[in-house]
Amino acid sequence: MADVDPQLILDSVGPVQAVLDAHDGVVDVKDTSNGIIMLGLEGGCTGCSSTPMTAMQIYYALMKLEPVNDVIFVNGELPAYMRQFIDDKLNLEDSD
């Protein structure tokens, strides 16, 4: 499977990008091999209490993309229970 274009990842962050820009947050695309996206939320995201919510929104947007198989936040920005919530929501959407 081919790598995913990092620009597609950045373009797909969507409405979260405005929040990141306002708070000097940065999405760092570390790797996209085999459809597995490795990201870090850096800059203003470091230590921010809203980072898990930001990660959850990014995860939701990226998992809707056809070439994306998984999204991993390298610094643990997305807690497992939030990831499961989004996975359940995506599965419900797919069954509609």
Secondary structure, DSSP 8 states (H G I E B T S, - for coil): -----HHHHHHTTTTHHHHHHHTTEEEEEEE-GGGEEEEEEEETTTT-TTHHHHHHHHHHHHHTSTT--EEEETT--S-HHHHHHHHHHHHHHHH-
